[in-house]
Amino acid sequence: MTSKREHEDNVRVNAEGFESDPKKQKRNGHLSPSSSPPPPASEGFLLPGFNYGDEDDEDNYRRPPVNDYRGDGGGAVKLRSGGIVHILMLLIASLWEVLPGRGKKSHAYTHSLEAGHHVYINLRTEKVYCLPDGYEISDPSLDDIRHVLNPRFTEEQVEQIDKNKQWSRALDGSDYLPGMVGLNNIKETDFVNVTIQSLMRVTPLRNFFLIPKNYQHCKSPLVHRFGELTRKIWHARNFKGQVSPHEFLQAVMKASKKRFRIGAQSDPVEFMSWLLNTLHADLRTSKKDSSIIYECFQGELEVVKEIPKKVLRRKKTETYKMPFLMLGLDLPPPPLFKDVMEKNIIPQVPLFNILKKFDGETVIEVVRPRIARMRYRVTRLPQYLILHMRRFTKNNFFVEKNPTLVNFPVKNLELKDYIPLPTPKENERLHSKYDLIANIVHDGKPGEGSYRAFVQRKSEELWYEMQDLHVSETLPQMVALSETYMQIYEQQQ
């Protein structure tokens, strides 16, 4: 009679491109969280740049052992219910070790004999096997692991997302709203979190990245990490009601050459601009210079540039069209005096006043690259309009913050009442009315403060305040009471 044995296994994932030398593996043990493995791929979709193994080649399988199982002499494997939570906690923590292959000469095969780690999952086929025996394990409790490793959506599910009003129960027992989950602040990365939370409200962009086949041709790790993060945020079967953007941040650091990195506060406007342009460059095809980014955010300006006679021998005027992904608005300078109570006056300005910059008549003086007088007029409106307020100014000594409050409507921003817009084509209607869907604000002193976002949940038209892991419902009236820094408006159809 064979006695039962209990094994406490650590979660390990095998992925080509990580440490494969057996001596180095033994010396290094677990990889650090920063050396996370590539995301899992479902059948028919592989992440470019990573090898998930060949189903017909035993030595090329990639499998992480499943923690906490009990085997008996009959060769059957039964998973204890309490082990699933422990497995997922380890997976979420990204404590990975590389053990390529499962053949008799593989590290995984040897490791299963030496350490007693026996259950592995193939990241390509999502089949589970027991080593060293090599037989397949079928157990419904493994489905939770599959869904956490690789969140997936059907096209029908994507269409119903904005109609869903139900809360989801995470595997750790907590309740959460899909799409309204907190993001871990991995040391001064709140500028990334507010940008991601805001972009998750852009329906076409979100829907595009929820279906991996839409960008399976793309070889950019940044694109695939952004898609993976999007699926995790909107997934209804998460391990817990929060998501870590760690792997996405790793891709950002590499793609930006550490311009944006963990541990260094950055500007969400600069990050938004970089991210949208980089995603577009990675997604566009050679046949057309377009992408889901341009389809959502690209508008067009007519620019009239006058170079005065004192700069050149004669006055020169240039007129040209310029595409844009966001519009920068200039805030009026704050007053230098105090009121009768000796308190600083908090200035306020209507959004419509600062939008006059784009009425085609207001002259903007610029000094770089040369002195010129500029006039701007919108000639094509985007489906999603991103506005950012130039709240910070830099000089040779320090950064100043303009505390002016901007008064703006949460619904029904009608642009045609304040700036001239192009005449629509025949049989077309001008769509010039917008609704706010995301508002990023800055709190505190320049260089020392923090960022938070107000976002709308479409299924119920409710507003939520989001700051890293903090997520709470708020009133629409509260959205406009802070120092707004960047906004996303959705065009009414």
N, C-alpha and C positions, 0 to 999 in steps of 0.2 A: 504494500500500500504506500502510495507516494504522499508525502506530507505537503501541505500548502505552504507556499512561500510568498512573502510580501516584499515588493521592491519599491523604493522611493526614487523615482527617476527625475532627472533634470531634462528640460525641454531643449532639444537641439535641432537645428535645421541645417541641411546640407545644401550648399549653393556654390556652383562653380564660380571661381573668381575670388573666393576667400581662401584662407589657409588650407592647403591640401597636403602639405608635407607631414607625414605621421610623427616625425620627431618634433616639429614645431607645434603640432597639435597637442602633443603630450605636455610640452613645455608651457604653452600659453593657456591651456584649459579653455575657459569660457572667453569669448570675445567680449569686448566692452560694448555698451549700448550704442556707441557711435558707429560700430561696425555692424550695423543691422543688415540682414539678408535682403535679397530682392523680394518684392511682393509676390505672393502666390499667383498662379495663373490657372484659370479654368480650362477645360478641354477645348481646344481650338483657339485659344488665345494665349500666346507666350509673350512675356516681356522681352523686347529686343535687348540684346546685350547679355542675357543670362541664359544658361543652359539648364533645363529642368530634367534632362535625361531622356533616354530613348526607351520606350516601353518594351522593346524587344531585346535590349541589352541590359542584362542583369547587373553589370558593373557600373552602369551609368544612372542608376536610380538615385533620386534625391529624397530622403525621408527624415523627418524629425521623429524621435521616439515619443510615444504618448506616455505620460506620467501615471503612476499609481494604478497598476493593474495586478490582478492575481491570476497566476497560471496553476494548472494542476496536472497531474500525471497523464490525464486523458488528452492533453494537448489543447484543451479549450482555454480561451482567454475571456475572463469576465471583468468588466470595468466597474469599479466601485463608484457610486454616485458622487461621493465626496471628492473623488479625484479629479473630476471634470473642472471644478472651480479652480483647483490648484494648478491644473494644466494651463488653463486660460490665463491665470494670473502671471504665470511664467512667460507665456507667449506675449502678453501685453507688455511685460517688462523688457522684452527683447533681449533675453539672456541666451544668446545663440552660440552653438558650437558646430563647426563644420565637420561632417562625416560623410564624404562623397562615396556613392556606390553602396551596394548591398550584397555583392557576390562574396564568395569565400575568401577572396584575397583583398576585400575592401576593408577600410577602417571601421565601417559601421558593423560589419560582421564580427570582427575581432573585438570591437568595443562591447557588443551585445554579450559576448562570452565573459569578458573581463569585468565589466561594471554592472551587468545585470539590467541593462537598458534594452528592452526587447521590441517595443512597438513603434513602428515608423509609418509616416504618411508620405505618399508620393505627391509632391506639390503640383504636378501636371495633371495626373489622373484623379487625385484625391482618394486613391485607394490606400487602405491601411494594411500593413503586413507585420507579422511577428518574426523576428530574427532570434536565433539562427535557423529556425525551422523553415521559414520562408512562406508560410501559408497566409492567405488573406483573412483579415478580420472584418466581420460585418456586425456592427452594433449601432443602434439608433442614437446612442448618446454621443457618438462621434460627429453627428451632424452639426452640433453646436460649434465644435472646433472648426469644421469646414467653413461655416458661415462667418466666423470671426476672422479666419485666415483670409478668406476671399469673399467679401460681401458681393452679392450679385443682385441684379434687378432685371426683370423682363420689361419690354416696352410697355406692356399694359400696366405694370406697377408704377412705372415712371409717370404715365399719364394721370394716375390717380393720386400722386403724392400731395398735390396742393388741395385735394379734397378730403384728405385724411384729418380727422380731428381727435383721433384716439391716442392715448398715451401708450408707450411700450414698456414692457417689463424686461429689464436687463437681466443677464444671467446671474449677476450678484445680488438680485432681489430688489434693486432700486428702480424707480419709475422715471421715465424721461420722454421727451417729445422728440421724435426723429427730426433732424435738421436744426434743433434748438439745443444742442449739446455744448458743454463747455470745452475749451481747449487748454491744455497744459501750457503754462508759461515756463519755458525751459530757459530761464535766466535772461530777462530783458528781451523777450520775444513777443511782447504785447502788440508791437507794430505789425507783426505778421498775423497774429490772431484776429485783430479787428479787420484787416484786409480780407482774410479768408471768410470770416463771418459775413461780411458785406457782399462778397462775390457769390456766396451761396444763395442769395436772394434773387439773383439774375437767372430766371427760369430757363431760357434756352441754353445758357452756359452750363448750368447744373445738369440739365437733362442730357446734354452732349457727353459730359464726363461720367455720367452714371452708367453708360453703355460702352464698355471697353472696345468693342469692335469699331466704334467710330474713329478711334485713333490708333488702331492696331498697326497701321503702316508706319507710325512715327517711332523713331529710335531714341527720342529724347527721354532720359530718366526723369527729368523735371515734369514732363507732360504726364507720364505714368504715375508718378508720385502724387501729383495734383489730383489725378483721377481716383487714385486709391483713397486719398484723404476725403474727397467728395463722397465716395461711396460709404465710407465709415461714418461720416457725419449724418448721412440720411438713412443709414441702415436701421431696421426695426428689430434686429437680433444682436445687438452689441453685447459685449461682456459687461460693461457698465456705462452709465450715462455721461461719459466724458471720453474725449479722444485725444491722443497724443500726436502732435504734428512732427514728431522727432524725425521720421524718415523723410518727410517733405523738406524739413529744414536742412537736412544733409544734402539733398539735391539742390536746394537754393544756394547753399554755400559753395558748392562745386560749380554750378552754372554761373554764379555771379563773381567767381574768383575771390570769394570771401568779402565782397563789398557789403553783403548782408550776412551776418553770422550770429551764432548763439553767443550771448554774453556782451553784446554791443548794441545799445539802443539805436534805432534808426527811424527815419521819417516814413510813415505809412504812405504819403503821397509819392515819394520817390520809389518806394517798394512797389506800389500799385502800378506806376508807370513802367518800371523795369519788368515786372511780372507779365503784364499784358503784352508788351512788345516782344518779350522772349517767348511766351507761349505762341504768339502769332507766328514768329519766325520759325519755330519748330513745327508748327502744324500746317503751314501753308504748303501747297503742292507746286510742282514746277509748271503745271498747266495754268494755274490762275493764282494771282497774288491776293488770295482771300483766305479767311479762316473764320471759325466761330467767334473769335475775338473781334474781328472787323465787322462781322454781321451784327454783333450786339452793340458795340461802342463807337464805331467810327462815324464821325460827322465831317463836315467840310466848312472851311472859312474862306472868305474872299479878303485878301490883305492888300491894302493900299499903302505903299511906303513912299514917303517924301524925304529926300535928302536935300537939306537946305543949301542955298547958294554959297554960304560961307564955308561949307565943307568941300563942295566941288566948285568948279568955275561957273557952273550954271545949275539951276534947280533941276533935279531929276525925280521923276515919279515912276514907280513900278507898281503894277497890279498883277497879282497871281493868286492861285487857289492853293490852299494848304489843308491837308487832312488833319484831324485831331481825334484823340481818344478821351481827352478830358479838357475842361476849360478852367483856367486860373482866373480868379476874381480878386481884385485889389480892394483892401479895406481902407476906409478913410483913417487918417492919423488920429489917435486918441487925444482928447483935450489935455492941456498941461496944467489946468487950474482945478481948484477944488470948489465944492459948493459952500453955501453959507454955514453948513454944519462941519466944515473942515474935513469932509470926506471926499475921496476921489469919485468923480462921476464915472459911471460905467456907460460908455457910449453905445448906442444902438443904431443900426442901419437896416432898412428894408432890403431884401434880396433883389428886388426889382431895380433899386438904385445902382447897385454894383453890376447888374447885368447890362447896363447901358454901355458898358465898354464894348459891347458887340452890336451896337445899333448902326454901325457904318458911318457915324458922324463924330463920335467922341474921339478926340485926338490923344494918343498916348505917346509921351516923349520917352525915347530910349537913347542910351549913350553907347551901347555895345551891340555889335562890333564897331559901329560908328554912329554918330549922332543922327537921329532920324525921327520923323513924325509918322506914327502908325495909326491906321484905322482898320477896324475889323467888322465883318458882317457875316452872319451865319447863312450859308447857302444850302446846307443839307443837315437836317436834324438826325441824330442817331436814335435807335430804338431805346437805348439806355444812356442817359446823360449823366456824366460824372463831373461834378463841380468841386473845386477845392479853393479854399480861402487862403490867400497869402498872409498867413498870420505871423510868420517868423521872418525877421530881417537880420542879416548878418553884417557886421562891420569888422574893422580890424581888431577889435578888442573883445566883443561879446555878442551874444544873440539876444535880440529883443523880441518880446511877444506882444502882439496887439490884442488887447482884451475886448475889442468891440464885439458886441453880440449881434448876430445876424438874425433878423426876423424873416421867417420863411413859412410858406404854407406846407402842411403835411400832405394835403390832397389838392388837386386841381390847380397846379401851377400853369397858368396860361401864358405862354411865351409871346404869342402874337400881339398881345396888348402892350408889350414893352419893348420889343425889338422887331425890326422888319424881317420877315421871313420870305423865302422863295415862293413863287406862285406854283401851286401843284399842277401836274400834267393833266391833260384832258381825261375826264372820267376818274380822276383821283381826288381824294379828300385830304386836306392838310391836317396832319396829326400834330398839333402843337401844345396839347395839354398833357401834363405829366403828374405822376403821383410819387411821393418819396417812399423808398423801400429800405434805405439804409443811411445812417447818419453817424459819422465818426467824430468824436470830440476829444479834445486834449484838456487834461486837468493838471494844474501845477505850473511850476516855473519852466522856462525853456531849457531843454537838456536834462531836466530832473523829473519832469512830470510823467504821467502815464496816459494811455489811450483806452477808451472804451467805445462800444458801438451800440446804437439803437437800431434794431432790425424788425421788420414786420413779418408776421406769420400769416401767409395768405389765406389759409383754410378758414381762419376765424377773424382775419383782419385785426389781430391783436399785436401790440408792440411789446418787445422784450429788450431789456438792457443786458448787455453781455460784456463782461470783463474777465477774460481768461476763464477760470472755472465757474465764475459767478454768473448765473442766468436767472433773471427774475422778470415777471410781467410788470409792465409800467403803463401809465396813461399816455395817450398821444400828446397831451399838453406838455408833458415833461420833456418830450423830445427836443423842443425848440428852446429850452431854458439854459442850455450849456454852450460853451464856446465851440461851435461846430467848426470842423476842419476840412472834412471831405464828405460829399453826399453822392448818392446814386438815386436818380429819378427814373421811373419806368414810364414809357410813352403809353398813353391811353389809346386803345384801338377802336 
